[in-house]
Each structure stands twice: as structure tokens, then as C-alpha cells.
Amino acid sequence: MKKITGRETEILQWIRENPLISQNELAEKAGITRSSVSVHISNLIKKGLILGKGYVTGGSKPVTVIGAVNIDISASASASFRKADSNPGKIKVSAGGVGFNIASNLALLGVPVCFISVFGGDTHASFLKHKCLERGLDISASLTVDTAVSSCYVCIHNEDGDMVSAVNDMDIYEHITPEYIEKKLPLINKSALCVIDTNIPARTIAYIAEHCTVPLIAEPVSAHKAVKLLPVLHKLYALTPNKMEAFALYNASKAGQGISPALAELALFFIESGVRRIYISLGEKGLFCADKKERYRVKPLVPENADRVRKAMRKGADSTKSAQHIIKNTTGAGDSQTAAVVWAVLKNMSLKESADAGIAAASLCLESEEAVNDNLTEGVLYERIQKIS
């Protein structure tokens, strides 16, 4: 993604919403002079983000991502965690959400992204919209509900960084209805492909699966929400669950029998259900992928003692001697993996190549303190892929 300023991002978004907008109108919106707008327009043309005449935006077909963007509030105790008590520690507020993380990673890899989500009418919404624009995401097709509260996720970690509890308020996604998506179908079906997460309602997932004419890739989000995908597995080009989510879908198809099949059998279930490519994340044990013709297990690019290394680092220990790649954070690794798989599919990579890309991106995410590693680029990803044996 080309580096652009915050003001250029803002102007580009207004142009995407109205390609015929005048420079005077842009100046009024931005609260700057017309001559300043002209300079920004010139820079956007030089960077290839608009083509000049009519402000037509350039570039290849975008990927449409439909899913969640949340206010993430993370609290980490700095001393031994005590339940039912006030604990000293650090609190961090950031933008997150599965859809947002996937979209952000794709943008870093140079993929134009149309992000469809929903924002509330609160102050959090302004923050989230700003973060989307900062990432270079086109949110012109997203919905704002002034009477609703923006999606929020609050989690608490103990002194070792392990999650103690979490609460999420994601009722706002009920506003992403089939009726709303119907209005966006022309945009979705002009995309290179479409990615959905299961934070959106089951009825909306069913509508998208039935009416989407481009390849559809789904990220299950959680074992509880994964079952929304069971009726539409035959419509999916690819699915990117972790092992728990894959088990949840498998057992839902067997009337909840609590079976834990071997990976090969688990993958076969999805392929026989109509999924063209299945990528099952095994966490610190890597990734298992399959299609109708082949299957692979890809080793992770993290140390075997990853959990011990991560805890030692939080306590200030020097773990560089015991880890090939220092693990700073595990949040967002799965979303990075999914984004890299999408990127690889866009480049017509093979099953094994796309799995390698997913593992490589996840390892890069582990090295960042944030859920999205801002150092991710195509070049960096290609370099990391080369390290996979």
C-alpha cells in the first residue's frame, strides 16, 4: 500500500463516495483552502490512487471484506491477579475486530479493500472510522446507525498475559441485514473475491452465500459463531477455522455427538461438504490444509516453547537465545493468516503455497505488539515464506 497522509486518506474517501465532488466541496468538508485541496489531489494522482479526470480511482479489483470492527479495551494486570478486586496494571484502547484485522492486513499487502461494517452514533465510531481510513480501507459501503452503540470488546489478562475474562457487545451487527447487503451486491460482485466473518447474522451469511457471484472465503471467528456457516459450506471457496471451530462445525453436522476426528477426516468432511479449500489452524503446531487432490501439514514458524517464551518476555526475561522469532503477542495471528491466504488466492498460488503464506504472515504478526503488524508488506511476506522448509 502506498504511504499517504491522514488528510489524503480523508480526501480519497470522499472522492470514493462521490467521484464527481468538486474541489470547493472538498475544501469545505476538510476545512482547508481550495488550493490546499488541489495539492492533495495532485499528490493522490502522482501516487496512482486516482486517475485525475472525474477523480476515477485506479488500481486492480478490490476485495470486499464484510465483518466486525470493534473498540478493543485490553486490561493487563502488572501484579498477581486477584479476582473480585481492583488490580493495578495497564489499559490499552485500540481498533480491532476480525473483519478489520483481515482488511488491514490485506491493505498492507497492497490489496485494495472495500470494508463493509457498521458504526454506531457514539464517539467510538469516529475513532473507528478514522482508523479504517488510516489503514486505507474504503468504508463508503459501510453503515452508520446513529441510535446504536459501536461494537466493543473488553478483555482482562493476568500478570502472565493469559486472558481471565472478556465481555463483548456486538449487537450492532444485527443491522447488517440481507436487505442492506442486497443494496451492496453490485459492488460485492464486482470484487475480486469476498471475505466474511461470522460476527454478522446467520441470515445475512446465507443471503451473501446465495447471491455472491465471486469466490467466497469465510473466517469462523469462534466455535460458537462458526456453526452459522454449516448451511453454506457448499458455497465457500475457502474456510479458515482453527481446530476448535472445525470441530464445532463437524459435530454440528453430526447432531452434536462430541466427536474429535483425525485431521485428515476432519478436512475430508469439509471438502465433501463442498468447500474447495480448507485451512485448519493448529496454533503453535502449524496449519493443516486440503483440497480435493492434496493435503499438507505446514510447520509453524514459532519456537516449540512459545508459551514459556511469551510468559518470560512479559516478565522482562531475555528470550532471544531460546526463540527463533520473538513472540510479543498472539492476538490477530489467525486474522493475519487468513489475510495472507486471501492474498495468495488472488495471486493464483497453489494450496501449499497459500498455506505457506498464511504461516509466514502469522509468524510476522506474533512479532508485533499489535494485532496487525505495520511492517507487513509483500516483500517482507515473500522473505518470510522462503524460511519455511
C-alpha positions as CSV (number, residue, x, y, z in Angstrom):
1,M,0.0,0.0,0.0
2,K,1.4,3.4,-0.9
3,K,2.0,5.7,2.1
4,I,-0.5,8.5,2.2
5,T,-1.1,11.2,4.8
6,G,-4.2,11.4,7.0
7,R,-5.6,14.3,5.0
8,E,-5.0,12.5,1.7
9,T,-6.8,9.4,3.1
10,E,-9.7,11.6,4.2
11,I,-10.0,13.3,0.7
12,L,-9.6,9.9,-1.1
13,Q,-12.5,8.5,0.9
14,W,-14.8,11.5,0.0
15,I,-13.8,11.0,-3.7
16,R,-14.7,7.3,-3.5
17,E,-18.1,8.2,-2.0
18,N,-18.7,10.9,-4.8
19,P,-16.3,10.8,-7.8
20,L,-17.8,14.0,-9.1
21,I,-17.3,16.0,-6.0
22,S,-15.7,19.5,-6.7
23,Q,-12.5,20.8,-5.1
24,N,-14.6,23.6,-3.5
25,E,-16.8,21.0,-1.8
26,L,-13.7,19.0,-0.7
27,A,-12.2,22.2,0.8
28,E,-15.4,22.9,2.7
29,K,-15.6,19.4,4.1
30,A,-11.9,19.4,5.1
31,G,-11.9,23.0,6.4
32,I,-9.0,24.0,4.2
33,T,-8.5,26.2,1.2
34,R,-9.2,25.1,-2.4
35,S,-5.5,25.5,-3.3
36,S,-4.6,23.1,-0.5
37,V,-7.1,20.5,-1.8
38,S,-5.5,20.9,-5.3
39,V,-2.1,20.0,-3.8
40,H,-3.6,16.9,-2.1
41,I,-5.3,15.9,-5.4
42,S,-2.1,16.2,-7.3
43,N,-0.3,14.0,-4.7
44,L,-3.0,11.4,-5.0
45,I,-2.7,11.3,-8.8
46,K,1.1,11.0,-8.5
47,K,0.7,8.1,-6.2
48,G,-1.7,6.4,-8.6
49,L,-4.6,6.4,-6.2
50,I,-6.8,8.5,-8.5
51,L,-6.6,9.0,-12.3
52,G,-7.5,12.6,-12.5
53,K,-10.4,13.0,-14.8
54,G,-13.6,12.7,-12.7
55,Y,-11.3,11.6,-9.9
56,V,-11.7,8.0,-11.1
57,T,-9.9,5.7,-8.6
58,G,-7.3,3.5,-10.1
59,G,-6.0,0.0,-9.2
60,S,-7.0,-3.6,-9.5
61,K,-10.3,-5.1,-8.4
62,P,-10.8,-4.7,-4.7
63,V,-11.5,-7.5,-2.2
64,T,-14.7,-6.9,-0.2
65,V,-14.5,-7.8,3.5
66,I,-17.8,-7.9,5.4
67,G,-17.4,-8.1,9.2
68,A,-16.6,-6.6,12.5
69,V,-14.7,-3.5,13.6
70,N,-14.6,-3.1,17.4
71,I,-13.3,-0.9,20.1
72,D,-10.9,-3.2,21.9
73,I,-10.2,-2.4,25.5
74,S,-7.5,-4.6,26.9
75,A,-6.5,-4.6,30.6
76,S,-3.4,-6.4,31.8
77,A,-2.5,-6.8,35.5
78,S,1.0,-5.9,36.5
79,A,1.0,-8.0,39.7
80,S,-0.6,-11.2,40.8
81,F,-4.2,-11.0,39.6
82,R,-6.9,-11.1,42.3
83,K,-10.5,-11.9,41.5
84,A,-13.2,-9.6,42.7
85,D,-10.7,-6.8,43.4
86,S,-9.2,-3.8,41.8
87,N,-5.8,-4.8,40.2
88,P,-3.0,-2.4,39.2
89,G,-2.0,-2.7,35.6
90,K,-2.1,-1.2,32.1
91,I,-5.2,-0.5,29.9
92,K,-5.0,-0.1,26.1
93,V,-7.7,1.1,23.8
94,S,-7.4,0.2,20.1
95,A,-9.3,-0.7,16.9
96,G,-9.9,-4.4,16.4
97,G,-12.3,-6.9,15.1
98,V,-11.8,-9.9,12.8
99,G,-13.0,-8.2,9.7
100,F,-11.0,-5.0,10.4
101,N,-7.8,-7.0,11.1
102,I,-8.2,-9.1,7.9
103,A,-8.9,-6.0,5.8
104,S,-5.9,-4.1,7.4
105,N,-3.5,-6.9,6.6
106,L,-4.7,-7.1,3.0
107,A,-4.2,-3.3,2.6
108,L,-0.7,-3.7,3.9
109,L,-0.1,-6.3,1.3
110,G,-1.2,-3.9,-1.4
111,V,-4.7,-5.2,-1.9
112,P,-7.4,-2.6,-2.4
113,V,-10.2,-3.3,0.2
114,C,-13.8,-2.4,0.4
115,F,-14.8,-2.9,4.0
116,I,-18.5,-3.3,4.9
117,S,-19.2,-3.0,8.6
118,V,-21.4,-0.9,10.8
119,F,-20.6,2.0,13.1
120,G,-22.7,3.5,15.9
121,G,-23.6,7.1,16.7
122,D,-21.1,7.4,19.6
123,T,-17.6,8.9,19.9
124,H,-16.1,5.4,19.4
125,A,-17.5,5.5,15.8
126,S,-15.4,8.5,14.9
127,F,-12.3,6.8,16.2
128,L,-13.0,3.5,14.3
129,K,-13.8,5.3,11.1
130,H,-10.5,7.2,11.4
131,K,-8.6,4.0,11.9
132,C,-10.2,2.4,8.9
133,L,-9.3,5.4,6.7
134,E,-5.8,5.4,8.2
135,R,-5.4,1.8,7.0
136,G,-6.5,2.8,3.5
137,L,-9.8,0.9,3.7
138,D,-12.8,2.1,1.6
139,I,-15.7,2.3,4.1
140,S,-18.1,4.1,1.8
141,A,-20.4,1.0,1.7
142,S,-20.4,0.7,5.5
143,L,-23.5,1.6,7.6
144,T,-23.8,4.1,10.4
145,V,-26.6,3.7,12.9
146,D,-26.9,6.9,15.0
147,T,-29.0,5.3,17.6
148,A,-26.7,2.3,18.2
149,V,-23.6,1.8,20.2
150,S,-20.4,0.8,18.3
151,S,-19.1,-2.7,18.8
152,C,-16.9,-3.1,21.8
153,Y,-14.7,-5.9,23.2
154,V,-13.3,-5.8,26.7
155,C,-10.7,-8.3,28.0
156,I,-8.7,-8.8,31.2
157,H,-5.4,-10.6,31.3
158,N,-3.5,-11.7,34.4
159,E,0.2,-11.0,35.1
160,D,1.3,-13.7,32.7
161,G,-0.8,-12.3,29.8
162,D,-3.3,-15.1,29.9
163,M,-6.9,-14.0,29.5
164,V,-9.0,-14.1,32.7
165,S,-12.3,-13.0,31.2
166,A,-13.9,-11.0,28.4
167,V,-17.2,-9.3,27.5
168,N,-18.3,-8.2,24.1
169,D,-21.2,-6.0,23.0
170,M,-21.7,-6.7,19.3
171,D,-25.5,-6.3,18.9
172,I,-24.9,-3.6,16.3
173,Y,-24.1,-6.2,13.7
174,E,-27.8,-7.2,13.6
175,H,-28.1,-4.1,11.4
176,I,-26.1,-5.8,8.6
177,T,-29.3,-7.4,7.2
178,P,-29.9,-9.2,4.0
179,E,-31.8,-6.2,2.9
180,Y,-28.8,-3.9,3.4
181,I,-26.4,-6.3,1.7
182,E,-28.9,-6.6,-1.3
183,K,-28.2,-2.9,-2.0
184,K,-24.4,-3.6,-2.0
185,L,-24.5,-6.7,-4.2
186,P,-23.4,-4.9,-7.4
187,L,-20.3,-3.7,-5.5
188,I,-19.6,-7.1,-3.9
189,N,-20.0,-8.9,-7.2
190,K,-17.5,-6.6,-9.0
191,S,-14.8,-7.5,-6.4
192,A,-12.0,-10.0,-7.0
193,L,-13.5,-12.0,-4.1
194,C,-15.5,-11.6,-0.9
195,V,-14.4,-12.4,2.7
196,I,-16.9,-12.7,5.6
197,D,-16.6,-13.2,9.3
198,T,-19.3,-14.7,11.4
199,N,-20.0,-11.7,13.6
200,I,-22.7,-10.9,11.1
201,P,-26.1,-12.6,11.4
202,A,-26.7,-16.1,10.1
203,R,-29.5,-15.0,7.8
204,T,-27.1,-12.4,6.2
205,I,-24.4,-15.0,5.8
206,A,-27.0,-17.2,4.0
207,Y,-28.0,-14.3,1.7
208,I,-24.4,-13.5,0.8
209,A,-23.6,-17.1,0.1
210,E,-26.7,-17.5,-2.2
211,H,-26.2,-14.2,-4.1
212,C,-22.4,-13.7,-4.2
213,T,-21.0,-14.5,-7.6
214,V,-17.3,-14.1,-6.8
215,P,-15.3,-16.6,-4.7
216,L,-16.4,-16.5,-1.0
217,I,-13.9,-17.1,1.9
218,A,-15.2,-17.4,5.4
219,E,-13.4,-16.8,8.8
220,P,-15.5,-18.6,11.5
221,V,-14.4,-16.3,14.4
222,S,-15.3,-18.7,17.3
223,A,-16.6,-22.2,17.9
224,H,-20.0,-20.7,18.9
225,K,-20.3,-18.5,15.8
226,A,-18.8,-21.0,13.4
227,V,-22.0,-23.0,13.2
228,K,-23.6,-20.2,11.3
229,L,-21.6,-21.5,8.3
230,L,-22.9,-25.0,8.3
231,P,-25.8,-24.4,5.9
232,V,-23.5,-22.6,3.4
233,L,-20.3,-24.8,3.3
234,H,-21.1,-25.8,-0.2
235,K,-20.9,-22.2,-1.3
236,L,-17.5,-21.5,0.1
237,Y,-14.3,-21.3,-1.9
238,A,-12.2,-21.5,1.3
239,L,-12.7,-21.7,5.0
240,T,-10.1,-20.8,7.7
241,P,-11.1,-22.2,11.1
242,N,-8.9,-23.1,14.0
243,K,-9.2,-26.7,15.3
244,M,-11.9,-25.9,17.8
245,E,-14.1,-24.1,15.2
246,A,-13.6,-27.0,12.8
247,F,-14.7,-29.5,15.4
248,A,-17.7,-27.4,16.2
249,L,-18.8,-27.4,12.6
250,Y,-18.1,-31.1,12.2
251,N,-20.1,-32.0,15.4
252,A,-23.0,-29.7,14.5
253,S,-23.4,-31.7,11.3
254,K,-23.5,-34.9,13.4
255,A,-26.2,-33.6,15.8
256,G,-23.6,-32.6,18.4
257,Q,-22.1,-36.0,19.1
258,G,-18.8,-34.6,20.6
259,I,-16.5,-36.4,18.1
260,S,-12.9,-35.5,17.7
261,P,-11.8,-36.9,14.3
262,A,-8.3,-37.0,13.0
263,L,-7.2,-34.0,10.9
264,A,-7.5,-35.9,7.6
265,E,-11.0,-37.0,8.4
266,L,-11.9,-33.5,9.6
267,A,-10.6,-31.9,6.4
268,L,-12.4,-34.5,4.3
269,F,-15.7,-33.6,5.9
270,F,-15.3,-30.0,4.7
271,I,-14.2,-31.0,1.2
272,E,-17.1,-33.4,0.8
273,S,-19.4,-30.7,2.1
274,G,-18.4,-28.5,-0.9
275,V,-15.6,-26.3,0.5
276,R,-12.9,-26.1,-2.2
277,R,-10.0,-25.3,0.1
278,I,-9.8,-25.9,3.9
279,Y,-7.1,-24.3,6.1
280,I,-7.3,-25.5,9.7
281,S,-5.1,-23.5,12.1
282,L,-3.4,-25.7,14.7
283,G,-1.9,-22.7,16.6
284,E,1.6,-23.4,17.8
285,K,1.5,-26.7,15.8
286,G,1.1,-25.1,12.4
287,L,-1.6,-25.5,9.8
288,F,-3.4,-28.3,8.0
289,C,-4.8,-27.7,4.6
290,A,-6.5,-29.7,2.0
291,D,-8.5,-29.7,-1.3
292,K,-9.9,-32.5,-3.4
293,K,-6.5,-33.5,-4.8
294,E,-4.0,-33.0,-2.0
295,R,-3.4,-32.2,1.6
296,Y,-0.5,-30.8,3.6
297,R,0.6,-30.1,7.2
298,V,2.8,-27.0,7.4
299,K,5.0,-26.5,10.4
300,P,4.8,-23.2,12.3
301,L,7.5,-20.5,12.3
302,V,7.4,-20.2,16.1
303,P,9.5,-21.9,18.7
304,E,8.2,-25.1,20.4
305,N,8.5,-23.4,23.7
306,A,6.4,-20.4,22.5
307,D,4.2,-20.3,25.6
308,R,7.1,-20.3,28.0
309,V,9.0,-17.7,25.9
310,R,5.9,-15.4,25.8
311,K,5.5,-15.5,29.6
312,A,9.2,-15.0,30.2
313,M,9.2,-11.9,27.9
314,R,6.3,-10.4,29.8
315,K,8.4,-10.7,33.0
316,G,11.3,-9.0,31.3
317,A,13.5,-12.0,30.5
318,D,15.8,-12.1,27.6
319,S,14.4,-14.8,25.4
320,T,16.4,-14.1,22.2
321,K,18.6,-17.2,22.9
322,S,15.7,-19.6,23.1
323,A,13.4,-18.4,20.3
324,Q,13.9,-18.2,16.6
325,H,11.3,-15.4,16.4
326,I,10.4,-13.4,19.5
327,I,6.8,-13.7,20.4
328,K,5.3,-10.4,21.6
329,N,1.6,-11.0,21.1
330,T,-0.7,-13.7,19.8
331,T,-3.8,-11.6,19.2
332,G,-4.5,-11.3,15.5
333,A,-2.2,-14.1,14.3
334,G,-5.2,-16.0,12.9
335,D,-6.5,-13.0,11.1
336,S,-3.1,-12.3,9.6
337,Q,-3.1,-15.9,8.4
338,T,-6.5,-15.6,6.8
339,A,-5.5,-12.4,5.0
340,A,-2.4,-14.0,3.6
341,V,-4.4,-16.9,2.3
342,V,-6.7,-14.5,0.6
343,W,-3.7,-12.6,-0.9
344,A,-2.3,-16.0,-2.1
345,V,-5.6,-17.0,-3.7
346,L,-5.6,-13.6,-5.5
347,K,-2.2,-14.5,-6.9
348,N,-3.4,-17.9,-8.0
349,M,-1.0,-19.7,-5.7
350,S,-1.2,-23.4,-5.1
351,L,-2.7,-24.9,-1.9
352,K,0.7,-25.5,-0.4
353,E,1.9,-22.0,-1.4
354,S,-1.1,-20.3,0.1
355,A,-0.7,-22.3,3.3
356,D,3.0,-21.2,3.5
357,A,1.9,-17.6,3.1
358,G,-0.6,-18.0,5.9
359,I,2.0,-19.4,8.3
360,A,4.5,-16.7,7.3
361,A,2.0,-13.9,7.9
362,A,1.0,-15.4,11.3
363,S,4.6,-15.6,12.4
364,L,5.1,-11.9,11.5
365,C,2.1,-11.0,13.5
366,L,3.5,-12.8,16.5
367,E,6.5,-10.5,16.4
368,S,4.3,-7.3,16.8
369,E,2.9,-6.0,20.0
370,E,-0.3,-5.1,18.0
371,A,-2.9,-7.3,16.4
372,V,-1.7,-6.1,13.0
373,N,2.0,-5.8,12.2
374,D,2.5,-2.5,10.4
375,N,5.8,-3.8,9.0
376,L,3.9,-6.3,6.8
377,T,4.5,-5.8,3.0
378,E,4.5,-8.1,0.1
379,G,8.3,-8.1,0.1
380,V,8.5,-8.9,3.8
381,L,6.0,-11.7,3.4
382,Y,7.9,-13.2,0.5
383,E,11.1,-13.2,2.5
384,R,9.4,-15.0,5.4
385,I,7.8,-17.6,3.1
386,Q,11.3,-18.5,2.0
387,K,12.1,-19.6,5.5
388,I,9.5,-22.3,5.5
389,S,11.1,-25.7,4.9
